[in-house]
Amino acid sequence: MYSRYFWFITLFLLCHEQMHAQLLTNALPGTGAGNAAVQEQVQQPAIPAAAASASPDVPDDPSQQILPIARPEPLPTTGVPVHWTTGPNGYQEHVGDVSTVTGEVVLYYKNYVLHADRIVYHHSTSTVEAEGHLQLEGGPNDAVMTASHGEMHLQENTATFYDVTGSFGVRHIGKTLIYSTPDPFIFTGRVLLQTGEEAYRIVDGSMTSCRLPKPDWQLITRSIEVVNGKATTRNSFFEFWHIPLVYLPFVQRNLDETGRESGFLLPEGENSSVKGLVIGEEFYWAINRSMDITAGAQYWSKRGYAPTGDFRYRGPGLDALTVRWNALLDRGIEETLTGATTPTLVNQGGADIIAYGHKYFSPQTRVAGAVEYLSSYIYRLAFDENLAQATSSEVVSNAALTHWHNGFVPSLSLDRFESYAGTTTTGPVVSVPEVRILHLPTLRYDVVDRPLLPSSSRALSPVYWGLDTSVVDLDRAEPGFHARNVGRFDLYPHIEWPIHLGDWNFLPQFAVRTTEYSGSQIPDLTGTHFGGVPYVQHNALNRSDVEASLDIRPPAVERDFELPGLHRELRHVIEPEIFYHYVTGINQAQQTLQFDMVDIATDTNEAGYSFTQRFYVKNTQAKPCDSRGNSEAGAQEQNSQDVPNQNVPNLDPMGGDVSGQESTTTNSTDQTGTCRPPAREWASWQIAQKFFIDPNFGGALIPNRRNVFDSTLDLTGIAFLTSPRNISPVISRLRFEAIDHLRVEWDLDYDPKAGRFGANNLFAGYSWGRTTIGVGHALLNAVDESGSSATVLQSQLVKPFVYFGKPSDVGLSVAMNASYDFTQGTLQYGGVEAIYNWNCCGLQAGYRRFELGSLRDEGEWLWGFTLSSIGTAGNIHRTSSVFPTPALLNLMY
């Protein structure tokens, strides 16, 4: 110490005026009223007599202090109170502000639940010390953790746990653990430090999405930071099946419920006989919680670059928008053209862009649509990964703004339709003839059928009326034909009167229609103009007609059969129908330009019949009712088509209310509290046919040509009119589901005049356990045109399939399907794919082959490797997988 400091302190002590002995400023309490409060708060100890006489003013023993002893005031109680429970052998001890609890202790704080063998709780600091089988559940991250011991500071939201194993995103539902996020975060660590609300640090640990204790893969690291819903680590090692494979300098994953994080996806790679060696990469951008985009490109060693991507938007309510695109910048393929001696590069590139979505401005007003742009049909045929899409020759786009108010529906729509037929090669370019029809725009005003008279008179005369009105600008182009900017106005009011006479139902209808065109056509009956293509003329055309029809529904015939051995009751129902339709006044059908269904109306005088047989079965064994009044057996047997008529009037097909009749789809309860299960439909079979009293359809029919009228489309979509005729083909529609897990659909059109099947389509599928086997068959003999003469378009495809398991099942799953063309005698498509899934990773392998004429003969090996929460590497996508989509598989079976 410096000498000047010593002298300064000494002089200060000697000269200070208060340094001499003095009395205390707060003297002993007296007996006055002013000291009453002090007497109540301070308890004076007893003073010995010797000490009092020696020094009556200043005590010489610290135990005799007359001042109160200073004690820290406990902190005020804040937050959620803490409480605990113990097991049957539990023990509690309380010493001061410390509580010690042992024996299967369960402590509750906010939404946390802490289990331990022993807990020490400090009330003053809200600190919990736990040890022995420590388990923590709850919190904002849905955490489930186990540790050897740990300490929690409840008020500060901090904690320390040792030897930790846990996960975020897991909830207890009863005794069952479920994941609250699609991608749970599972971790281990020597120490876990909670540094704040939803902020953690894991020291010397690992993270994975696999179930412990034997994860298929994990990231081993020194430190993991969990902050703001993201887990971040540096200098980690990727370990697969306990084998370190890759060093990762930086890894970050999202822990929220969306599970979305921007970044590069796993690289793609494949080898194709058409594309060559394929490598690609994509980038995923989570724009916000409502939008994301994936964009990337592939390099095909034999063809060029192929950009691809998709954009997704999900807004409030049902608002949504999805845009997908793929393209090929083709450098060409060498082909030797007819008559040439050297090969020529033929460009097969193109682009395919699809956008679909809807926007609701109010519950009654919305805009919706699906738009597709295809620059080249050859591109789709040669490179599309989906067989159904690759063989589709149509491109349809439409968008509509619709408002609905009490059955009045105004709308504005835009439509574009393209259809491709055949291919032609000119030099290095492959062209495809196409038909293009545009509705730009269409203004409609429709009125849904509604009572004609006021509600007070409706019981005497329940007549209904409706209206269809449209104004549209039309355009149609095809080789040798182009009708530009054709205006059309269509007005179609109609009325109907449902009549019920006992069990008989009648529906007479009456309508008038007028249609105005700004242009017309002249048919080419000789076939000199592009093989029968009509001539376009600008003369206006007015077409009007009067329509009348009658639909008669006789009483259904039914009979019940007892099946005592099966404890079932079978009901056979026959529903007959007779109908008549008459249209007159259309004398210019051959001069009418054809754009859509409005333009193929013709005069007709026709009658027809329809017989539908239905087989219902009901379990006769009564079962106890559940809480909703349904029997267990009924819930198992009820078909997905069964809809209980609760709070909805049961309307018959003629519009009558038969809600008082017994429904075959609802349970009935007797006085004993048992329920009769509902009946379900085992099978149905409809047969229908038309008789044309006017075989020429008012002169609209052109002999030896393909004729399609609205009268024929009402019955079947297969063209059959080539000459005057009085009878139509017989159609048969069979549905069979009498055997559990078996479904059969058989649609048959037989033309008695031509003596052949117009169509014969069969689908049958049966599933047991994890196996589904089935076959699809499609035969077509439709009327077509070659030049100016009618021909027959023939096609016959057989598509067998076998599925064992599903792509998401643990273990082995296998899929095989094919498409064989009997007309061409070739295998259009064949594919096989096998998937084996472990705990949280999967391996996929397969092969598929396309053979679609001379434009595509491609074989491709499929492979994929999936790691949960990381992604999938390989070339198997939703469109290229041999397995059907889950929605389609559930719909079929």
Long-range contacts (C-beta under 8 A, 24 or more apart in sequence): 23-57, 24-57, 24-58, 26-67, 28-66, 29-66, 41-68, 42-66, 42-67, 42-68, 74-123, 74-124, 75-124, 75-125, 78-155, 79-110, 79-126, 79-154, 79-155, 80-109, 80-110, 82-107, 82-108, 82-109, 82-121, 82-126, 82-128, 82-154, 83-107, 83-108, 84-108, 84-119, 84-121, 97-122, 97-123, 97-124, 98-122, 98-123, 99-123, 105-130, 109-154, 110-138, 111-138, 111-139, 112-136, 112-137, 112-138, 112-139, 113-137, 113-138, 114-152, 125-153, 125-155, 126-153, 126-154, 126-155, 127-151, 127-152, 127-153, 127-154, 128-152, 128-154, 134-161, 136-161, 136-166, 137-172, 140-197, 140-198, 141-168, 141-169, 141-198, 141-255, 142-168, 142-169, 142-170, 142-171, 142-180, 142-181, 143-167, 143-168, 143-170, 144-170, 144-177, 145-192, 147-192, 152-194, 157-194, 157-196, 157-197, 158-193, 158-194, 158-195, 158-196, 159-192, 159-193, 159-194, 160-191, 160-192, 160-193, 160-194, 161-191, 161-192, 162-190, 162-191, 162-192, 163-190, 164-188, 164-189, 164-190, 164-191, 164-192, 164-202, 164-205, 165-212, 165-213, 166-192, 168-226, 168-255, 169-255, 180-257, 181-255, 181-256, 181-257, 181-259, 182-257, 182-259, 183-209, 183-253, 183-259, 183-868, 183-869, 184-209, 185-209, 185-226, 185-231, 185-253, 185-255, 186-210, 186-211, 186-212, 186-215, 187-224, 188-212, 189-224, 198-226, 198-227, 198-228, 198-229, 199-226, 199-227, 200-224, 200-225, 200-226, 200-227, 201-225, 201-226, 202-226, 206-239, 207-231, 207-233, 207-253, 208-840, 209-840, 209-868, 209-869, 210-839, 210-840, 210-841, 210-868, 211-839, 211-840, 214-839, 215-839, 215-840, 216-240, 216-241, 216-838, 216-839, 216-840, 216-841, 217-241, 217-840, 217-841, 217-867, 219-248, 219-251, 220-244, 226-255, 229-254, 229-255, 229-256, 230-254, 230-255, 230-261, 231-255, 240-841, 253-869, 258-286, 258-289, 259-869, 260-284, 260-286, 260-292, 261-286, 262-286, 265-294, 265-296, 265-871, 266-870, 266-871, 266-872, 266-873, 267-873, 268-298, 268-873, 268-874, 268-875, 269-873, 269-874, 269-875, 270-860, 270-861, 270-862, 270-863, 270-874, 270-875, 271-860, 271-861, 272-300, 272-858, 272-859, 272-860, 273-857, 273-858, 273-859, 273-860, 274-302, 274-303, 274-382, 274-383, 274-856, 274-857, 274-858, 275-300, 275-301, 275-302, 275-303, 275-383, 275-858, 276-300, 276-301, 276-302, 276-303, 277-301, 278-875, 280-306, 280-308, 282-308, 282-309, 290-314, 290-315, 300-328, 302-333, 303-328, 303-330, 303-331, 303-333, 303-348, 303-349, 304-328, 304-329, 304-330, 304-331, 304-349, 305-329, 313-357, 315-359, 317-360, 318-358, 318-360, 319-357, 319-358, 319-359, 319-360, 320-357, 320-358, 321-355, 321-356, 321-357, 321-359, 322-355, 322-356, 322-357, 323-353, 323-354, 323-355, 324-353, 324-354, 324-355, 325-351, 325-352, 325-353, 325-354, 326-351, 326-352, 327-351, 327-352, 328-379, 328-383, 332-428, 335-425, 337-425, 337-427, 338-425, 344-427, 344-428, 345-428, 346-425, 346-428, 346-429, 346-430, 347-428, 347-429, 347-430, 348-376, 348-378, 348-379, 348-382, 348-383, 348-430, 348-855, 349-376, 349-379, 350-374, 350-375, 350-376, 350-378, 350-379, 350-380, 351-375, 351-376, 351-379, 352-379, 352-380, 352-384, 364-403, 364-404, 364-405, 365-401, 365-402, 365-403, 365-404, 366-401, 366-402, 367-399, 367-400, 367-401, 367-402, 368-399, 368-400, 368-402, 369-397, 369-398, 369-399, 369-400, 369-414, 370-396, 370-397, 370-398, 370-399, 371-397, 371-398, 371-399, 372-396, 372-397, 373-397, 374-418, 376-432, 377-420, 377-423, 377-432, 377-434, 378-423, 378-430, 378-432, 378-855, 381-852, 381-855, 381-856, 382-855, 382-856, 383-856, 385-877, 385-879, 385-880, 386-879, 386-880, 387-819, 387-828, 387-829, 387-850, 389-879, 390-850, 390-852, 390-856, 391-828, 391-852, 393-419, 393-420, 393-421, 394-418, 394-419, 394-420, 395-419, 407-447, 407-448, 407-449, 407-450, 408-445, 408-446, 408-447, 408-448, 409-444, 409-445, 409-446, 409-447, 409-448, 410-443, 410-444, 410-445, 410-446, 411-442, 411-443, 411-444, 411-445, 411-446, 412-441, 412-442, 412-443, 412-444, 413-439, 413-441, 413-442, 413-444, 414-439, 414-440, 414-441, 414-442, 415-439, 415-440, 415-442, 416-440, 423-855, 430-855, 433-478, 433-479, 434-478, 435-476, 435-477, 435-478, 436-475, 436-476, 436-477, 436-478, 437-474, 437-475, 437-476, 437-595, 437-596, 438-474, 438-475, 438-476, 439-472, 439-473, 439-474, 439-595, 439-596, 440-473, 440-475, 441-472, 441-473, 442-470, 442-471, 442-472, 443-470, 443-471, 443-472, 444-468, 444-469, 444-470, 445-469, 445-470, 449-496, 452-495, 461-497, 462-497, 462-498, 463-495, 463-496, 463-497, 464-495, 464-496, 464-497, 464-498, 464-655, 465-493, 465-494, 465-495, 465-496, 466-493, 466-494, 466-495, 466-496, 467-492, 467-493, 467-494, 468-492, 468-493, 468-494, 470-598, 474-593, 474-595, 476-593, 476-594, 476-595, 478-533, 479-530, 479-533, 480-529, 480-530, 480-533, 481-530, 481-533, 481-534, 481-536, 482-536, 483-519, 483-521, 483-536, 483-593, 485-518, 486-517, 486-518, 486-519, 486-593, 486-595, 487-516, 487-517, 487-518, 488-515, 488-516, 488-517, 488-518, 488-595, 488-598, 489-515, 489-516, 490-514, 490-515, 490-516, 490-598, 491-515, 494-547, 498-654, 498-655, 498-656, 500-654, 500-656, 502-555, 503-554, 503-555, 503-556, 504-552, 504-553, 504-554, 504-555, 505-552, 505-553, 505-652, 505-653, 505-654, 505-656, 506-550, 506-551, 506-552, 506-553, 506-654, 507-550, 507-551, 507-552, 507-553, 507-654, 507-655, 508-548, 508-549, 508-550, 508-551, 509-547, 509-548, 509-549, 509-550, 509-551, 510-547, 510-548, 511-546, 511-547, 511-548, 512-544, 512-545, 512-546, 512-547, 513-544, 513-545, 513-547, 513-601, 514-542, 514-543, 514-544, 515-542, 515-543, 515-544, 515-598, 516-540, 516-541, 516-542, 516-543, 517-541, 517-542, 517-543, 517-592, 517-593, 519-593, 520-588, 520-591, 520-592, 520-593, 521-591, 521-592, 521-593, 522-591, 523-590, 523-591, 523-702, 524-788, 525-702, 526-788, 527-787, 527-788, 527-789, 531-785, 531-786, 531-787, 531-788, 532-705, 532-785, 532-787, 532-788, 536-593, 541-588, 541-591, 541-592, 543-586, 543-588, 543-589, 543-592, 543-601, 544-585, 544-586, 545-583, 545-584, 545-585, 545-586, 545-601, 545-603, 546-583, 546-584, 546-585, 547-581, 547-582, 547-583, 548-581, 548-582, 549-579, 549-580, 549-581, 549-582, 550-579, 550-580, 551-577, 551-578, 551-579, 551-654, 552-577, 552-578, 552-579, 553-577, 553-652, 553-653, 553-654, 554-578, 562-620, 563-617, 567-619, 567-620, 567-621, 568-617, 568-618, 568-619, 568-620, 569-617, 569-618, 569-620, 570-615, 570-616, 570-617, 570-682, 571-615, 571-616, 571-617, 571-618, 571-664, 571-679, 572-613, 572-614, 572-615, 573-613, 573-614, 573-615, 573-616, 574-611, 574-612, 574-613, 575-611, 575-612, 575-613, 575-614, 576-609, 576-610, 576-611, 577-609, 577-610, 577-611, 577-612, 578-607, 578-608, 578-609, 579-607, 579-608, 579-609, 579-610, 580-606, 580-607, 580-608, 581-606, 581-607, 581-711, 582-606, 583-698, 584-698, 586-698, 586-700, 587-698, 587-699, 589-697, 589-698, 589-699, 589-700, 590-699, 590-700, 590-702, 597-710, 597-713, 600-708, 600-709, 600-710, 600-713, 601-709, 601-710, 602-697, 602-698, 602-700, 602-709, 602-710, 602-711, 603-694, 603-697, 603-698, 603-699, 603-700, 604-692, 604-694, 604-697, 604-698, 604-709, 604-711, 605-692, 605-693, 605-694, 606-690, 606-691, 606-692, 606-693, 606-694, 606-711, 607-690, 607-691, 607-693, 608-688, 608-689, 608-690, 608-691, 608-715, 608-728, 609-688, 609-689, 610-686, 610-687, 610-688, 611-686, 611-687, 611-688, 612-684, 612-685, 612-686, 612-687, 613-683, 613-684, 613-685, 613-686, 614-681, 614-683, 614-684, 615-681, 615-682, 615-683, 615-684, 615-738, 616-664, 616-679, 616-680, 616-681, 616-682, 617-679, 617-680, 617-682, 617-738, 618-664, 618-676, 618-677, 618-678, 618-679, 618-680, 619-676, 619-677, 620-676, 622-670, 622-672, 622-674, 622-675, 622-676, 623-674, 623-675, 623-677, 624-673, 624-674, 624-675, 625-667, 625-669, 625-673, 625-674, 625-675, 629-667, 629-669, 629-675, 630-667, 630-675, 631-667, 631-674, 631-675, 631-676, 631-677, 633-677, 634-667, 634-675, 634-676, 634-677, 634-678, 637-677, 637-678, 637-680, 638-665, 638-677, 638-678, 638-680, 639-680, 639-681, 639-737, 641-681, 642-678, 642-680, 681-737, 682-736, 682-737, 682-738, 683-734, 683-735, 683-736, 683-737, 683-738, 684-733, 684-734, 684-735, 685-732, 685-733, 685-734, 685-735, 686-731, 686-732, 686-733, 686-734, 687-730, 687-731, 687-732, 688-715, 688-730, 688-731, 689-715, 689-727, 689-728, 689-729, 689-730, 689-731, 690-715, 690-727, 690-728, 691-726, 691-727, 691-728, 692-725, 692-726, 692-727, 692-728, 693-726, 695-724, 695-725, 695-726, 696-724, 704-789, 704-790, 705-785, 705-788, 705-789, 705-790, 706-783, 706-784, 706-785, 706-790, 716-749, 716-758, 716-759, 718-749, 718-758, 718-759, 718-780, 718-782, 719-782, 719-783, 719-784, 720-751, 720-754, 720-758, 720-782, 720-783, 721-783, 722-783, 722-790, 725-753, 727-752, 727-753, 729-758, 739-766, 741-766, 741-767, 741-768, 741-893, 742-766, 743-892, 743-893, 754-781, 756-781, 757-781, 758-782, 765-892, 765-893, 767-893, 770-804, 770-805, 770-806, 770-809, 770-813, 771-802, 771-803, 771-804, 772-801, 772-802, 772-803, 772-804, 772-889, 772-893, 773-801, 773-802, 773-803, 774-800, 774-801, 774-892, 775-799, 775-800, 775-801, 776-800, 776-801, 794-823, 795-821, 795-823, 796-821, 796-822, 796-823, 797-821, 797-822, 797-828, 798-822, 803-883, 803-884, 803-889, 805-835, 806-883, 806-886, 806-889, 807-835, 807-881, 807-883, 808-837, 808-886, 809-837, 810-837, 810-838, 810-839, 811-836, 811-837, 812-836, 813-837, 813-883, 815-846, 815-881, 815-882, 815-883, 815-884, 816-882, 817-882, 826-851, 827-851, 828-852, 831-862, 831-882, 832-882, 833-862, 833-876, 833-881, 833-882, 833-883, 835-883, 837-866, 840-867, 840-868, 840-869, 841-865, 841-866, 841-867, 841-868, 842-866, 844-874, 844-876, 846-876, 846-882, 848-880, 848-882
